[in-house]
Amino acid sequence: MANLKVNYCGVEFKNPIVTASGTFGFGYEYNEYAPLDEYGGIASKGLTRRPRGGNKPPRIAETPSGILNSVGLQNPGVEVFAEYIMPGLSEQFDTNVIANMSGNTIEEYVEMAEILSETDAAIIEMNISCPNVKHGGMAFGTDAAVVEKLTAEVKKHSQKPLVVKLSPNVTSITEIARAAEAGGADGLSLINTLFGMRIDINTRRPILANNTGGLSGPAVRPVAIRMVNEVYRAVKLPIIGMGGAVSGADVIEFMLAGARLVALGTGLFAKPDLIFDVKRDILAYMERFKIDDINSIVGAVELNQA
Ligand SMILES: Cc1cc2nc3c(=O)[nH]c(=O)nc-3n(C[C@H](O)[C@H](O)[C@H](O)COP(=O)(O)O)c2cc1C
């Protein structure tokens, strides 16, 4: 039997497939389509220090091969998650939970890391890259010195592996990745959504109430693959790859680029039980190429010489 098990930051994942934060609720909504136990891990909605109602609607606009969203981190807050949601998840399901958090200040991130450290979450994923919050994520995610300082502070207060989630909306993703590594991150995840905008030509107004939003789905995948590979070659940290993965072939592509885990996100909106197809196709690929261990393909792309 082919090995699909992956060790990520010292945590064992039964397979390399996880979900992308904000596209999977807290998992319960999806369990009736495909049991959560099918996944190596699931990522929570983006948590904030206090509950948030999110942005005004419309918050989603369709685009060719993708969607533009400006949900704005609607969530019940980290304390409700720690007290009521996480205990239910670990009691009912056999999968790792990646708790995703977003803050407005270093203090908020530190407090959330302390609260999440007391839960059964396997990993803390620190979103420094959300483009939808006015005084938040972007400022952290685009400045290397701030990323290093924030990571170092949060790491001191985290009893769980700390994964820093990177924004693609930067000049050099490797510079930010190196800063997170220097700050003591245990892993990196990428990419978050690409900053975008749509305009209704009849009303001459933006389609999203927030004017701009984040682009996700297959449209962003080549950008994500390129960035995962650049980061893989620049740092030693294990990577969670994401951005438009909607098939087993896409998951393999991310792994060849350098991802150890791969998240399904927007693809789940169209096909909530996608995990079954993805696993079947990964196993077929492994059989076809006589691969015993999925770990052997991580970063195995052979670049052309210029
Ligand atoms: C509706 C929606 C909400 C999202 N919310 C979050 C969030 O709260 N925190 C976060 O780190 N990323 C969030 N993301 C980004 C995804 O986790 C992922 O990085 C991105 O969508 C690329 O993957 P995909 O193309 O497979 O969806 C969100 C994406 C979407 C589409």
The ligand as a Gaussian input file, in Angstrom:
#p B3LYP/6-31G(d) Opt

LIG

0 1
 C      -14.209000      33.067000       0.975000
 C      -12.760000      32.969000       1.401000
 C      -12.417000      33.270000       2.714000
 C      -11.079000      33.189000       3.130000
 N      -10.762000      33.462000       4.434000
 C       -9.481000      33.305000       4.863000
 C       -9.142000      33.493000       6.242000
 O       -9.998000      33.781000       7.073000
 N       -7.843000      33.343000       6.614000
 C       -6.859000      32.997000       5.709000
 O       -5.702000      32.857000       6.096000
 N       -7.159000      32.788000       4.395000
 C       -8.439000      32.941000       3.968000
 N       -8.746000      32.710000       2.639000
 C       -7.671000      32.315000       1.688000
 C       -7.619000      30.798000       1.493000
 O       -7.327000      30.137000       2.695000
 C       -6.554000      30.429000       0.429000
 O       -5.296000      30.889000       0.862000
 C       -6.858000      31.030000      -0.933000
 O       -8.244000      31.060000      -1.184000
 C       -6.161000      30.276000      -2.085000
 O       -6.605000      28.939000      -2.165000
 P       -7.830000      28.453000      -3.139000
 O       -7.597000      29.102000      -4.473000
 O       -7.731000      26.973000      -3.179000
 O       -9.102000      28.918000      -2.498000
 C      -10.078000      32.802000       2.197000
 C      -10.446000      32.496000       0.887000
 C      -11.767000      32.565000       0.475000
 C      -12.122000      32.208000      -0.944000

